[in-house]
């Protein structure tokens, strides 16, 4: 991850997180204060609902009591239930339905003392089913109880009470009540925003129509009213009253809108600031990075951003200082190397001159001895030793010429490499067994260098190649071409002896030679001259397979 | 007599023509049909049957039936009424009351100028189950109890023989290879069919658990019956058929699951009662235990 990205993320977090905390805090405070204001009211509603439930319970009890009264004087009921008259059985089966309609109840069943359903109003054909638990539970509860009543279309919740009647010494229980559905619950919601739901412990939260969405988030104000509930045993259900404070929703929406607007503004401003700041920081760093990547011990000093008075300026100055120190160290190294090279060369020159002077000195001593002992033979002996003197002088002359080549003065300009190669090929005298040829590309650019040095490079390589050939002769080829990087490529290849790996390792060392009469300076000179022209050099060779030297010199045209 | 009023205590929806979904519709559609109800109970042609009729729905559950051109018979005003409304109409004077309610028939028969006639047992209510039989007792006593206590119609325990059990000589019905598990615990019936509702509710009461009785509209019921997706279906089948194999093909064509694991259990037989004003209308019993109106002689 880039520095700029990190800075952007940091800015985003630094602006969004506090704002989000502020938004949440404001929302919570608003909710808490409004809920506290309305809680008392909802509690009052819950008390009213409790009174309503009590009133409903009393009403149910009253209606059941009325039915008990009618049953005691109902002869057809007595005939069917007590005497078992089959002719009145249909009347008995239909009695509860009729009674339920008459009294406005939603659930009514008549059971004998064993709990057998004799007549059911809400489920007419449920007759003869044993259900003694409900009358027992109602007797224990001594009040209204919420039960799950069976119906053909499925069960429903009903608020029920029980009553009993004795006819001919037989006890009959009446269980009746009203449906506890959404319509019933809506009666408790006397004000807009109030919602009433029923929560029963088993098997799950019942949702009579509109309790869906009754979540903690939306239930602004909540009050719960316990109601006895019977399934397998008596337990407690809750009538949950919630109030959705209208202004709270509006306030929340306003807070959300303002928060969203503020968030957008802050994020936009933060991003803009972060982008500007990261640019301010990262641009000098990028420049410094680029400058650092181009630090050259031969180039100018690093001055980028050095004038700044901040950390980046300090870093630039430190980098510049380091570059200066490196440059000085490199100069000292070069100087030391040069001194070492000069020392080596001086010792070599001293050695070579001594080697050249030794035969001369020996000849002169011999001549002096002849002059003293046999003066008449001096001319004869001089004649005999003259060739030795000339040979030694020639050697010294050649040595002097070779050393002179080590100190070239470079004058760079456009150089026609093909022209030089052609000239060298034409002027170089070779034995008849040797074929010196050129293979020059047409589109070779002009090299940027000194024509004398280029001539010396090619000349040395050609001579080296000729000398590498055996007595049987061979081929020497001067080739030119344009390198893929745009440089001017010169290849001098021969079919001579080639070099071993060890010889290759020392091929460019000063005074290293494999030839009996070689000076060992030719390739060393070529390497130095090539380096002076900012060129590169490589050699490919194997014993018995010849050698190819490749020189690449910078061209005058851009690559 | 040029006109007569008829009361049927059954829903009649002319949109369901020509396939009746209630006995009231069957009575009306037969009057409108040129070929129906022209054979008496002995199988002899009944050339004196009235009709065929053109049906006009004039609202308030009232239909006006007029003989088509060239046909004979009185103009009929047919009221489809609940039991309570039927009592009002009876008190107002009707020429014919067709009802499946014994109590209503008994009340109507208290008038001095009428004759109450029980018709033949014409329909058998069955419970069809796509996946084996229901876990209920289907003994004679149980079915008699259903007829006596559960159904508020003139009913008896179902008594065979039944044409759908005798498939000899008929083309083998199409059989569905596989049936998906039941998607509901519903015991379904046609919404306007009071007898089927009573039977379904009694079955639910006995089965307990998650079983429910569900009344469906005719199209939904037909679709559910074809799919076999419900636990059970309660519906009536005619006790008599002129073409046994054709009726079997129709029944098994609709309920292709019957041939796999399905079962069809007869529960109760029912019949209608006709309370007719004397000297106003002439009735003829037909082969399928309904009545035809006899056209007056020219």
HADDOCK unambig.tbl for C-alpha pairs under 7 A between the chains (distance, minus, plus):
assign (segid A and resid 90 and name CA) (segid B and resid 149 and name CA) 6.26 0.50 0.50
assign (segid A and resid 125 and name CA) (segid B and resid 150 and name CA) 5.83 0.50 0.50
assign (segid A and resid 125 and name CA) (segid B and resid 198 and name CA) 6.95 0.50 0.50
assign (segid A and resid 125 and name CA) (segid B and resid 201 and name CA) 6.01 0.50 0.50
assign (segid A and resid 125 and name CA) (segid B and resid 202 and name CA) 4.89 0.50 0.50
assign (segid A and resid 125 and name CA) (segid B and resid 205 and name CA) 6.65 0.50 0.50
assign (segid A and resid 126 and name CA) (segid B and resid 202 and name CA) 6.37 0.50 0.50
assign (segid A and resid 126 and name CA) (segid B and resid 205 and name CA) 4.97 0.50 0.50
assign (segid A and resid 152 and name CA) (segid B and resid 201 and name CA) 5.38 0.50 0.50
assign (segid A and resid 152 and name CA) (segid B and resid 204 and name CA) 6.41 0.50 0.50
assign (segid A and resid 152 and name CA) (segid B and resid 212 and name CA) 5.35 0.50 0.50
assign (segid A and resid 152 and name CA) (segid B and resid 213 and name CA) 5.00 0.50 0.50
assign (segid A and resid 153 and name CA) (segid B and resid 212 and name CA) 5.00 0.50 0.50
assign (segid A and resid 153 and name CA) (segid B and resid 213 and name CA) 5.11 0.50 0.50
assign (segid A and resid 153 and name CA) (segid B and resid 214 and name CA) 6.13 0.50 0.50
assign (segid A and resid 154 and name CA) (segid B and resid 212 and name CA) 5.51 0.50 0.50
